[in-house]
């Protein structure tokens, strides 16, 4: 009996150790992604005629790769901001123009990705297009990169104007030669937008909405976009002709981190 008891005890000990090891190595269940509040909507459900070219879903941006949190290429905004864009689109279409959005709601994890990229001074892959005259060590000091973005509150949008009918824009090919974002329009990466004097996300003072060096049709295009949106409650960021925030903001002090995905939205949207 003693030998049998000892053997059983050994077997129990071995089984317990195996179970403990299994529990230790078992993969933890994935943490569910956060969801958007009910009043966030996909812009396409409010206005399907607004063109969406979501740059951070693609490698054609200053980082040079898809940015964290952009799981699908579409625009999400608070409903009041989306409905105001719909009204702007209706007005502009009567003048032969339309809107094209580059970025809308931006998760905090995307902003964190920007910060990590800015801190990596060896990564200069997209410098020739997006920040040709700015030393990367100055991106925080000069205000081009920050640890928080108004986009994460859901009522800020980056956008431009297109002439209707809009021409298609060819895909960006990673590794292709880059041209400064402030070069003449026929030399920059082809974009079906009207000429705003610089491309989108151009880290340069020429991107300031009312920069006095931008004149003629370029200035007229900027002012048309600005006037149309400001009449409907948007406020332009003076340093970026493409950046507008709808006021009053629904969430002025909240920085959301749900991914850009249909799963983040309530089914009704």
C-alpha positions as CSV (number, residue, x, y, z in Angstrom):
1,X,0.0,0.0,0.0
2,X,2.8,2.4,0.8
3,X,4.4,2.0,-2.7
4,X,1.0,2.5,-4.3
5,X,0.2,5.6,-2.2
6,X,3.6,7.1,-3.0
7,X,3.1,6.4,-6.7
8,X,-0.4,8.0,-6.7
9,X,1.0,11.0,-4.9
10,X,3.7,11.4,-7.5
11,X,1.1,11.1,-10.3
12,X,-1.0,13.8,-8.7
13,X,1.9,16.1,-8.3
14,X,2.9,15.6,-11.9
15,X,-0.6,16.3,-13.2
16,X,-0.8,19.4,-11.0
17,X,2.4,20.7,-12.4
18,X,1.2,20.1,-16.0
19,X,-2.0,21.9,-15.3
20,X,-0.2,24.8,-13.8
21,X,2.2,25.0,-16.8
22,X,-0.8,24.9,-19.2
23,X,-2.5,27.7,-17.3
24,X,0.6,29.8,-17.3
25,X,1.2,29.4,-21.1
26,X,-2.4,29.6,-22.2
27,X,-2.9,32.8,-24.4
28,X,-4.8,35.5,-22.7
29,X,-8.2,36.4,-24.2
30,X,-8.0,39.4,-26.5
31,X,-9.2,42.6,-24.9
32,X,-12.3,43.9,-26.7
33,X,-11.8,47.0,-28.8
34,X,-13.5,50.2,-27.5
35,X,-16.6,51.3,-29.3
36,X,-17.7,54.7,-30.6
37,X,-20.5,56.6,-28.8
38,X,-23.8,56.3,-30.6
39,X,-23.6,59.8,-32.2
40,X,-20.5,58.9,-34.2
41,X,-21.4,58.0,-37.8
42,X,-19.7,56.9,-41.1
43,X,-19.8,60.0,-43.3
44,X,-20.9,57.8,-46.3
45,X,-24.2,57.1,-44.5
46,X,-24.9,60.9,-44.4
47,X,-23.5,61.8,-47.8
48,X,-22.2,59.3,-50.4
49,X,-21.1,61.9,-52.9
50,X,-18.2,63.2,-50.8
51,X,-15.0,61.6,-51.9
52,X,-13.0,59.7,-49.3
53,X,-9.3,59.3,-49.8
54,X,-8.2,58.2,-46.3
55,X,-4.4,58.8,-46.5
56,X,-3.5,57.1,-43.2
57,X,-5.0,53.8,-44.4
58,X,-2.4,53.9,-47.2
59,X,1.4,54.3,-47.3
60,X,1.1,57.7,-49.0
61,X,1.6,59.8,-45.9
62,X,4.5,61.3,-44.0
63,X,5.0,58.1,-42.0
64,X,5.2,56.0,-45.2
65,X,3.0,53.1,-44.0
66,X,-0.5,52.5,-42.8
67,X,-1.0,54.1,-39.5
68,X,-2.1,52.2,-36.4
69,X,-5.9,52.2,-35.8
70,X,-7.0,52.6,-39.5
71,X,-8.6,49.2,-40.1
72,X,-10.8,50.4,-42.9
73,X,-10.6,53.3,-45.3
74,X,-13.6,55.4,-44.5
75,X,-14.4,58.6,-42.6
76,X,-16.0,58.6,-39.1
77,X,-17.3,61.8,-37.5
78,X,-19.8,63.0,-34.9
79,X,-23.2,63.3,-36.6
80,X,-23.4,67.1,-36.4
81,X,-20.0,67.5,-38.2
82,X,-21.0,64.9,-40.8
83,X,-24.4,66.7,-41.4
84,X,-22.6,70.0,-41.7
85,X,-20.3,68.6,-44.4
86,X,-23.4,67.3,-46.2
87,X,-24.7,70.9,-46.3
88,X,-21.4,72.2,-47.6
89,X,-21.4,69.5,-50.3
90,X,-24.8,70.6,-51.5
91,X,-23.8,74.2,-51.7
92,X,-20.5,73.4,-53.5
93,X,-22.0,71.1,-56.0
94,X,-24.2,74.0,-57.3
95,X,-20.9,75.8,-58.1
96,X,-19.3,72.8,-59.8
97,X,-17.2,71.6,-56.8
98,X,-17.3,68.8,-54.4
99,X,-15.5,67.9,-51.2
100,X,-12.8,65.2,-50.7
101,X,-11.8,64.2,-47.2
102,X,-8.3,62.9,-46.3
103,X,-8.8,62.3,-42.6
104,X,-11.6,62.5,-40.1
105,X,-11.8,60.9,-36.6
106,X,-8.3,59.7,-35.7
107,X,-7.7,57.2,-32.9
108,X,-5.3,58.1,-30.1
109,X,-3.2,55.0,-31.1
110,X,-2.6,56.7,-34.5
111,X,-1.4,59.8,-32.8
112,X,0.9,57.7,-30.7
113,X,2.2,56.1,-33.9
114,X,3.0,59.7,-35.2
115,X,4.9,60.4,-32.0
116,X,7.0,57.2,-32.3
117,X,7.8,58.0,-35.9
118,X,8.8,61.6,-35.1
119,X,11.1,60.4,-32.3
120,X,12.9,58.0,-34.8
121,X,15.2,60.4,-36.4
122,X,16.6,57.7,-38.7
123,X,13.3,57.3,-40.5
124,X,13.4,59.9,-43.2
125,X,11.7,57.9,-46.0
126,X,9.0,60.4,-46.8
127,X,11.0,63.6,-46.1
128,X,11.4,64.6,-49.8
129,X,7.6,65.0,-50.2
130,X,6.1,66.0,-46.9
131,X,8.8,67.9,-44.9
132,X,11.6,68.7,-47.4
133,X,12.7,71.9,-45.6
134,X,12.0,70.9,-42.0
135,X,14.6,69.2,-39.8
136,X,12.9,66.2,-38.2
137,X,14.3,67.2,-34.8
138,X,12.0,70.3,-35.0
139,X,8.7,68.5,-35.7
140,X,7.4,68.8,-32.1
141,X,8.9,72.3,-31.5
142,X,7.3,73.7,-34.7
143,X,4.0,72.1,-33.9
144,X,3.7,69.6,-36.8
145,X,3.5,66.6,-34.4
146,X,1.8,66.6,-31.0
147,X,0.9,64.0,-28.4
148,X,-2.8,64.8,-28.7
149,X,-4.9,65.7,-31.7
150,X,-8.3,67.3,-32.1
151,X,-9.1,64.7,-34.6
152,X,-9.4,62.2,-31.8
153,X,-12.5,64.1,-30.4
154,X,-14.4,63.3,-33.6
155,X,-15.4,66.7,-35.0
156,X,-12.3,67.6,-36.9
157,X,-11.7,66.8,-40.6
158,X,-8.9,67.3,-43.1
159,X,-10.3,68.0,-46.6
160,X,-10.1,69.8,-49.9
161,X,-12.1,70.7,-53.0
162,X,-12.4,68.9,-56.3
163,X,-13.8,70.1,-59.6
164,X,-16.7,68.0,-60.8
165,X,-16.8,65.5,-62.4
166,X,-13.8,64.4,-60.3
167,X,-11.0,62.7,-62.1
168,X,-9.6,59.5,-60.6
169,X,-6.3,59.7,-58.7
170,X,-3.7,57.1,-59.5
171,X,-2.5,54.9,-56.6
172,X,0.7,55.8,-54.9
173,X,3.5,53.3,-55.5
174,X,5.8,52.8,-52.4
175,X,9.4,53.7,-53.4
176,X,8.5,56.0,-56.3
177,X,10.4,59.3,-56.6
178,X,9.0,61.9,-54.3
179,X,8.5,65.6,-55.2
180,X,8.2,68.4,-52.6
181,X,4.6,69.1,-51.5
182,X,5.0,72.8,-52.4
183,X,6.1,72.1,-56.0
184,X,3.9,73.3,-58.8
185,X,0.7,71.2,-59.0
186,X,1.7,69.5,-62.3
187,X,4.9,68.3,-60.6
188,X,3.5,67.1,-57.3
189,X,2.0,63.7,-56.8
190,X,-1.2,63.8,-58.9
191,X,-4.2,64.6,-56.8
192,X,-7.7,65.3,-58.3
193,X,-8.2,68.2,-56.0
194,X,-8.0,71.9,-57.1
195,X,-4.7,73.6,-56.7
196,X,-4.3,74.8,-53.1
197,X,-0.7,75.8,-53.4
198,X,0.6,72.8,-51.5
199,X,-0.3,69.1,-51.2
200,X,-2.1,67.7,-48.1
201,X,0.0,67.4,-44.9
202,X,2.7,69.6,-46.2
203,X,5.0,70.5,-43.3
204,X,5.8,74.0,-44.5
205,X,4.6,77.6,-43.7
206,X,3.2,77.7,-47.2
207,X,0.4,75.5,-45.8
208,X,-0.8,78.4,-43.6
209,X,-4.2,79.2,-44.9
210,X,-3.6,82.9,-45.5
211,X,0.1,82.8,-46.3
212,X,0.6,86.0,-48.4
213,X,2.8,84.1,-50.9
214,X,-0.2,82.1,-52.0
215,X,-2.1,84.2,-54.4
216,X,-4.3,84.0,-57.5
217,X,-6.4,80.9,-58.1
218,X,-4.7,79.0,-55.3
219,X,-5.7,81.6,-52.7
220,X,-9.2,81.7,-54.2
221,X,-9.6,78.0,-53.8
222,X,-8.5,78.1,-50.2
223,X,-10.9,81.0,-49.5
224,X,-13.8,79.2,-51.1
225,X,-13.3,76.1,-48.9
226,X,-12.8,78.2,-45.8
227,X,-15.8,80.5,-46.4
228,X,-18.1,77.6,-47.2
229,X,-17.2,75.6,-44.1
230,X,-17.1,78.5,-41.7
231,X,-20.6,79.6,-42.7
232,X,-21.7,76.2,-41.5
233,X,-20.0,76.2,-38.1
234,X,-16.5,75.0,-38.9
235,X,-13.3,76.7,-37.7
236,X,-10.1,76.6,-39.7
237,X,-6.7,75.9,-38.2
238,X,-4.7,78.9,-39.5
239,X,-1.5,76.7,-40.0
240,X,-3.2,74.1,-42.2
241,X,-5.5,75.1,-45.1
242,X,-7.1,71.6,-45.0
243,X,-7.9,71.4,-41.2
244,X,-11.4,72.3,-39.9
245,X,-13.2,71.6,-36.6
246,X,-17.0,71.8,-36.2
247,X,-18.1,73.8,-33.3
248,X,-19.5,73.4,-30.7
249,X,-17.7,70.0,-30.3
250,X,-19.7,67.2,-28.8
251,X,-16.6,65.9,-27.0
252,X,-14.3,68.9,-26.4
253,X,-12.2,67.1,-23.7
254,X,-12.3,63.5,-24.8
255,X,-9.7,61.7,-26.9
256,X,-11.1,58.5,-28.2
257,X,-9.2,55.4,-29.2
258,X,-11.7,53.1,-31.0
259,X,-10.3,51.9,-34.4
260,X,-11.5,53.3,-37.7
261,X,-13.8,50.4,-38.5
262,X,-17.4,49.6,-39.1
263,X,-17.4,47.4,-36.0
264,X,-16.7,50.5,-33.9
265,X,-20.0,52.0,-34.8
266,X,-23.5,51.1,-33.7
267,X,-25.4,49.1,-36.3
268,X,-27.8,52.0,-37.1
269,X,-25.0,53.9,-38.8
